[in-house]
Each structure stands twice: as structure tokens, then as C-alpha cells.
Amino acid sequence: MELRYTPEEVAFRDELRQVFQTKIPAEIRRKVSEGRHLEREDIATAHRILHAEGLATPNWPVQWGGKDWTPVQRYIYTEEIQRNAVPMPLSFNVAMVGPVIANFAREEQKKKFLPATASLDIWWAQGFSEPGAGSDLASLKTSARREGDHYVVNGQKTWTTLGQHADWIFLLVRTDPAAKKQQGISFLLADMKTPGITVRPIITIDGAHEVNEVFFDEVKVPVENLVGEENKGWDYAKFLLSNERTNIARIGLSKEKLARVKERAKETPAGDGTLWDDPDFRRRVAIAEIELKALEITQMRVVAAQRTRAADKPDPNSSILKIKGSELQQMTTELMVTVAGPYAAPMPSHSHNEPPVGPEWADAVAPQFFNFRKVSIYGGSNEIQRNIIAKAFLGL
């Protein structure tokens, strides 16, 4: 495995940097860098700019707007978009439901949904987790009974990120209650304006409205909105989650955060010098950088293996990336709390424009720290990922 980029790959990286640094509004990039809340319009603006540049859906099939990139080019794209503090294209569209539709849906479904999904004319939400069925997703209870040319859906989804903005939702439902729990599950697409769908906000510890509960009460979903085969939804969900967990390592994001930690530590007074003069603090940063480099090498191994892996087969190595990637994301926010010191204590008001206390960036540190506690849970908790690793590699 070659760890250095070829001259062609370096040129490719530099072209992407030019787009990311000049086309995306500086205010949006500042919000991302400081870990601030992004409004719907911020996300939509960045997504649509990337779509106009042909950079929103590079992992899709070429005939549907994707790029005929090598696995290394795809990795460079993800790393650079994160390192340059650009919001990723809406993941529910481009990394989740889009690839599922492109790989498993009928041709008429592809024509109906993929162009609007790529352009963000449809904003998708993910309807997977339920009360009592989060990491153990196969225990889901939301049901869909067939009645003529419709499924009638009843149940509840939770932790539905940005569901308040969604036009459509893709969801897993149980269509055969008599089957084993990994079987009898189907993958449906539902218009959020359908009668019987109710979205209720969940306000998180940082005071933000990011996640929601979604209730389904006798919701009629046309049978034509079934993706693939009935009762085969678990296979499509595994394919989707493998994509999510590979990208969830967020190496570029951790690199960007560590760069900000070092930059701000050199500006933070401590004793007779700065925080960066403290050898114990530099030791903590060095540990994070070493672990991040090890994760990057592991990611490159996974990227190299994609050349020979079947497109519809999940890679259990993605569980390793998910575990270590989430731990490093949390480590970087902990370092930033150390840098901010007492200025990290105040929580900003989401309803009042209060002046910042201390450095301008410091009032976003505590919300970001608390928000990043979730990364070891979503996408399949790290405990579940360790079980996957034990089964796939150790035969336990």
C-alpha cells in the first residue's frame, strides 16, 4: 500500500481545495470550523453549490451524476471537504438513500427520485432508530401491513436528525411479524406530508433542535414506494450503514479540529508563556495526532480493499473506523475545552444574541463538546461495532 499521493492525486486534491476555499461562503465555513449550529439554508446553500460544481454525489453511479473516481480520489474528496470546513452534502441524500436507490430500486424509482435527491429538491430524513431499537436496529417494531396497493404504517421513529426540514423519509418497517427479527423487514419511501405523520422535536443538551420523534398513525404508503423486494430491507440497511460507518471516521474533520487546537493553544496565555509551552498539553496533542495517523493508515487500507470488494457487500473494517474515528472526534473536543478553559463554561443562548465571553470562538466549545458525546452512539453504538468485529474477525 502506497501512503504518498501520486502527482496526479496531488493535483486533484489542489483542484478540490480551490473549489472548497473559493466557492463556499466564508461565513458558512467559519460556522463549521467553530462547531456552530448550521441553519437549514446554510446546509442547502453549500449542498447546492457542490451540486452545481458536480461534487455533491461523487460516490453515485456515473449515469446518475457520480464520478468515475478511484477509491483514493474519493478518500481525498472526503478528507479535503472536512479539512476545509465545508458542510458535507446532506448525508441522508447522498450517502444513505441515494446509493440504496441507485443500487436496489426499480428504474422508474431511480428516474423519479435520484435527480431530485442529488439537487436537494427532496430533503430526506432517516427513519431507522426507534425507542428500544437503536443499536439493536433489527428489533424495530414499526409495522407496515399490505392493503391493496398501499402499505399502512404504524409506529414511531426517534433521533430523526433534521427531520423537521424533510420532504420525504426512508424507513425500515416490519412487513412479516412472524419472521426472524433480521428478516421480515422492508425499506419504504414516504412523503412527509402524508396524513398520519407527526414530527415532534427533541431539544438536545446544547439547546438545539437537531433531532426529532416521528410518529406514524395509519399512514398510507403506496406499494410503488417499496425499494427492492419485500422483506429484504435488512440487506439494504446493512449496505447503507456500511457506507455511513466508512465515512463516519471523519479523519479530515479531526485534522481540522487538531489544527485549530494547536493554533489557539499558541494564542492562549498560561503562566509565563502560552498553553502550547506546557509539555503535558503538547503530549496530549501528540497522542491524538499519532492515533489519527494510525486511523488514516487503516482508512487507506479499507480504501485499497474497495478495488476488489463487491459493491453490495459491507466491509466489517468499517466498524473499526467508526469506533476509533468517534473516539478521536471526542478527543479533539476535549482538547479544545482545555484550550478554552473557563471561557468554555457559558452556554450560548439560542433565543438571545448575547455578547461572547472571552475569545469569540470560545462560546461554541461547550455545545460542541456535549454534542460530540453522541458520535460513539449514532451509526451503531461502539459496543455493537465491537461485537461485529469479534464475529467477523475473531469468529466469536
ABEGO torsion letter per residue (X at the ends): XBABBBAAAAAAAAAAAAAAAAABBAAAAAAAAAGBBBBAAAAAAAAAAAAAAGAABAABBAAAGBBBBBAAAAAAAAAAAAAAGBBBBBAAAAABAAAAAAAABBAAAAAAAAAAAAAGABBBBBBABBBGBBABAAABABBBBBBEABBBBBEBBBGBBGAAABABBBBBBBABAABBAABGBBBBBBBAABBGBBBBBBBBAAGBBABBBBBBBGBBBBAAABBEBBGAAAAAAAAAAAAAAAAAAGAAAAAAAAAAAAAAAAABBBEABBAAABAAAAAAAAAAAAAAAAAAAAAAAAAAAAAABBAABBBAAAAAAAAAAAAAAAAAAAAAAAAAEAAAABBBBAABBBBBBEBAAAAAAAAAAAAAAAAAABGEBAAAAAAAAAAAAAGX
